[in-house]
Amino acid sequence: MASVRPLRPAAPTPAPVVATPAKPEKPPKAKAIRTPVVPAPPPLAKAPPRAPRPGVTLDGGWDKRLTKGAVVPDTAIDLHGHTLASAHALLDAGLDRAIGNGDRVLLLVTGKPPRPESERPHARGAIRAAVQDWLMASRHAGRIAAVRGAHPRHGGQGALYIILRRSRGG
């Protein structure tokens, strides 16, 4: 530090200013303006957690195996010959049983969708049309990882794979 020289000469320090007490002045009176008090909005309620939608995600390996038909379903549920009400009950019971057994892939046979040239398209495919809604509204919706069309060896357009999530328990 002894060899360091300042680049500019130091500025002289100003003499301290002594403040003299001044007589305080009264500020002019302002008119009081009343503004209405607006209550703060209530905090937003947290949205209830939604169950994951079935059929949203699978990794590429699953999709490749499903496309090639390399996946063997653990369980199959056939809804042929059922009314909408009995098919819904059978699907719910089948999902319950498959989850209880620890199955991962369910084959759901719904029947082929109506042909475009069909005169009465509403006469065929009613169960297949309702299956996605049933699965999303199901009490098991959180356990369904994906829903995909089946390979031709498992029914093609007349069937679906329901891939269940792994159970979190030991």
C-alpha positions as CSV (number, residue, x, y, z in Angstrom):
1,M,0.0,0.0,0.0
2,A,2.9,2.3,0.6
3,S,3.8,2.3,-3.1
4,V,0.3,3.0,-4.4
5,R,-0.5,6.5,-5.6
6,P,-4.0,7.8,-6.3
7,L,-4.8,8.5,-9.9
8,R,-6.4,11.8,-9.1
9,P,-5.7,14.0,-6.2
10,A,-8.1,13.6,-3.4
11,A,-10.9,16.2,-3.3
12,P,-10.9,18.4,-0.3
13,T,-13.5,17.3,2.2
14,P,-16.3,19.9,2.6
15,A,-16.7,21.5,6.0
16,P,-19.4,20.1,8.0
17,V,-22.7,22.0,7.8
18,V,-24.2,22.8,11.1
19,A,-28.0,22.7,11.0
20,T,-29.9,25.3,12.9
21,P,-33.2,24.2,14.2
22,A,-35.9,25.9,12.2
23,K,-39.4,26.6,13.2
24,P,-41.6,23.8,11.9
25,E,-44.2,24.9,9.5
26,K,-47.7,23.6,9.6
27,P,-48.7,21.9,6.4
28,P,-51.9,23.3,4.8
29,K,-55.0,21.4,5.8
30,A,-56.1,19.0,3.1
31,K,-59.7,18.1,2.6
32,A,-60.3,14.5,3.7
33,I,-61.4,12.4,0.8
34,R,-63.2,9.2,1.7
35,T,-62.7,6.3,-0.6
36,P,-64.9,3.3,-0.2
37,V,-63.2,0.3,1.3
38,V,-63.3,-2.6,-1.1
39,P,-62.8,-5.9,0.6
40,A,-60.1,-8.1,-0.8
41,P,-61.4,-10.9,-3.0
42,P,-61.6,-14.2,-1.3
43,P,-58.7,-16.5,-2.1
44,L,-59.3,-18.8,-5.0
45,A,-60.2,-22.3,-4.0
46,K,-57.8,-24.9,-5.1
47,A,-59.2,-27.2,-7.8
48,P,-59.6,-30.7,-6.6
49,P,-56.9,-33.0,-8.0
50,R,-58.1,-34.7,-11.2
51,A,-57.5,-38.3,-11.8
52,P,-55.3,-38.9,-14.8
53,R,-57.2,-39.5,-17.9
54,P,-56.9,-43.0,-19.3
55,G,-55.2,-43.3,-22.7
56,V,-52.9,-40.3,-22.5
57,T,-49.4,-41.6,-22.3
58,L,-47.3,-44.7,-23.0
59,D,-43.6,-44.8,-23.7
60,G,-42.4,-45.7,-27.2
61,G,-41.6,-49.3,-26.2
62,W,-45.1,-50.1,-25.3
63,D,-46.5,-48.5,-28.4
64,K,-44.1,-50.5,-30.7
65,R,-44.9,-53.8,-29.0
66,L,-48.7,-53.1,-29.2
67,T,-48.4,-52.2,-32.9
68,K,-46.4,-55.4,-33.7
69,G,-48.9,-57.5,-31.6
70,A,-46.0,-58.6,-29.3
71,V,-48.1,-58.0,-26.2
72,V,-50.1,-60.9,-24.8
73,P,-53.1,-59.7,-22.8
74,D,-53.3,-61.0,-19.2
75,T,-57.1,-61.0,-19.2
76,A,-59.9,-60.6,-21.8
77,I,-63.4,-59.2,-21.4
78,D,-65.9,-60.0,-24.1
79,L,-68.9,-57.6,-24.3
80,H,-70.6,-59.2,-27.3
81,G,-74.3,-59.9,-26.8
82,H,-74.7,-57.5,-23.8
83,T,-76.9,-54.5,-23.4
84,L,-75.3,-51.2,-22.6
85,A,-76.1,-51.6,-18.9
86,S,-74.8,-55.2,-18.6
87,A,-71.7,-54.4,-20.6
88,H,-70.9,-51.4,-18.3
89,A,-71.3,-53.6,-15.2
90,L,-69.2,-56.4,-16.8
91,L,-66.5,-53.9,-17.7
92,D,-66.4,-52.5,-14.2
93,A,-66.2,-56.0,-12.6
94,G,-63.5,-57.1,-15.1
95,L,-61.4,-54.0,-14.3
96,D,-61.8,-54.6,-10.6
97,R,-60.8,-58.3,-11.0
98,A,-57.8,-57.4,-13.3
99,I,-56.5,-54.8,-10.9
100,G,-56.9,-57.2,-8.0
101,N,-54.9,-59.8,-9.9
102,G,-52.2,-57.3,-10.7
103,D,-52.7,-57.6,-14.5
104,R,-51.1,-55.1,-16.8
105,V,-52.9,-55.6,-20.2
106,L,-56.6,-56.2,-20.6
107,L,-58.1,-57.1,-24.0
108,L,-61.6,-55.6,-24.3
109,V,-63.6,-57.1,-27.1
110,T,-66.3,-54.6,-28.1
111,G,-67.3,-55.6,-31.6
112,K,-66.4,-53.8,-34.8
113,P,-67.5,-50.2,-35.3
114,P,-70.3,-49.6,-37.8
115,R,-69.4,-49.7,-41.5
116,P,-69.6,-46.3,-43.2
117,E,-72.1,-47.7,-45.8
118,S,-74.4,-49.1,-43.1
119,E,-77.9,-47.8,-43.3
120,R,-78.3,-47.6,-39.6
121,P,-74.9,-46.8,-38.1
122,H,-76.6,-46.4,-34.7
123,A,-77.6,-50.1,-34.7
124,R,-74.0,-51.3,-34.4
125,G,-71.2,-50.1,-32.2
126,A,-73.1,-48.6,-29.3
127,I,-70.9,-50.4,-26.7
128,R,-67.7,-49.4,-28.5
129,A,-68.9,-45.8,-28.7
130,A,-69.6,-45.7,-25.0
131,V,-66.4,-47.5,-23.7
132,Q,-64.2,-44.4,-23.7
133,D,-66.7,-42.5,-21.6
134,W,-67.2,-45.4,-19.3
135,L,-63.4,-45.7,-18.7
136,M,-62.9,-42.0,-18.1
137,A,-65.8,-41.9,-15.6
138,S,-64.8,-45.2,-14.0
139,R,-63.7,-45.5,-10.4
140,H,-60.6,-47.2,-11.9
141,A,-59.7,-44.3,-14.2
142,G,-56.6,-43.5,-12.2
143,R,-55.3,-47.0,-12.7
144,I,-55.6,-46.9,-16.5
145,A,-52.4,-45.9,-18.2
146,A,-53.6,-46.1,-21.8
147,V,-56.3,-47.4,-24.2
148,R,-55.1,-48.5,-27.6
149,G,-56.6,-50.3,-30.6
150,A,-55.9,-54.0,-30.6
151,H,-53.6,-55.8,-33.1
152,P,-55.5,-57.9,-35.8
153,R,-54.5,-61.2,-34.0
154,H,-56.4,-60.0,-30.9
155,G,-59.4,-58.6,-32.7
156,G,-58.3,-55.6,-34.6
157,Q,-60.9,-52.9,-34.9
158,G,-63.3,-54.9,-32.8
159,A,-61.1,-54.9,-29.6
160,L,-59.1,-52.5,-27.4
161,Y,-56.1,-53.0,-25.2
162,I,-56.5,-51.4,-21.7
163,I,-53.0,-51.0,-20.2
164,L,-53.1,-50.7,-16.4
165,R,-50.6,-48.8,-14.3
166,R,-48.4,-50.8,-12.0
167,S,-49.6,-51.0,-8.5
168,R,-47.7,-48.7,-6.1
169,G,-48.0,-51.1,-3.2
170,G,-45.3,-53.8,-2.3
